């Protein structure tokens, strides 16, 4: 993969911080955007902007065509059977709230159980917590082992009595990098009559998604983590599952008829897209999908694997047991998300000092406080490289960590090995 050619598509990467180009290593939070995505969204607003589905004049028809073309593009991206299985929303968070709310009104009753995992992002925890208050749904969590993998024997126990109606999980942990065995989990859940909801926010930027192969009922991801604009995301659902759900929000576009004494809703996906949609964002997201597929997921994953190995092995060689990386030790079982604790240094201090060298990483609980409790840490520092990062930027990260360690430990760490 020609990383330098790719980097030329991302003008923000030439920005100077502390007198050096930034080394942006926080793509798990949000990715940078290539020119083609920026231009696609801008071109929509320059040439085609109008409200969709509402006008018979040419500009409105053109905007509607662009929006529905983006829906068809998203359907192809995940392997959906038709564009009608794609709902455009603001992102994964809104998708999870939609599912929890609609399933809570149509499928779940007091005493029913939802099973999540301790590695979930808050976006896939808090919406289900709301159902504990009404209608009184029970929420349970699958634990992880010491290597950051799900303890699936717990799932079997939760499925035994038939009260588990929904199993919801992340495809890839935004902290551990763990890639979960989604197909196996879906088969176990379906055997007991449970629905399966998949948070693909951390996998869509890196994996070729195939909803048939995954075997889930619903899947959601956000555009901004996969080179697309902020404020746009996708909820995919099997057509029969979507049609069985009541609407989440009310307003224009999601209705067929409104009278003073009754209302009739439209079919999916229109039923779930109340109000004026983010048409420009959808157009930009379609351009991001084009860009990723042009790069190629196989090449992308091979590049990320090299960067992951450079981070993990470099940290081990240069910092030894002073730096603890969480997640699977087998690098082939994880994505290029590296969350770590540096002995004697608070994660926020680590991130601030790295920033002084122009290295951008994330510090905190990463919207995964149950996982932080399980790992017995208040917070972690996280580096998450992507397609535009280079080996030299990884070395800048490692050099910075050595400097931070020397500052806080007052000792000299081993010098870097030749690479």
Secondary structure, DSSP 8 states (H G I E B T S, - for coil): --HHHHHTT-GGGG-EETTEE-EE-BTTT-----HHHHHHHHHIIIII---SSS--SHHHHHHHHHHHHHHHHHHHHHT-SSGGGEEEES-HHHHHHHHHHHHHHHT--TT-EEEEETT--GGGTHHHHHHHHTT--EEEEE-B-TTS-B-HHHHHHHHTTS-EEEEEEESB-TTT-BB--HHHHHHHHHHTT-EEEEE-TTTTTTS---HHHHT-SEEEEEGGGGTS-TT-EEEEE-HHHHHTS--SS-STTSEEEE-SS-EEE--TTGGG--SS--HHHHHHHHHHHHHHHHH-HHHHHHHHHHHHHHHHHHHHHHHGGGEEE-S-SSGGGB-S-EEEEETTS-HHHHHHHHHTTTEE-EEE-TT-HHHHHHHT-S-EEEEB--TT--HHHHHHHHHHHHHHHHHHH-S--------
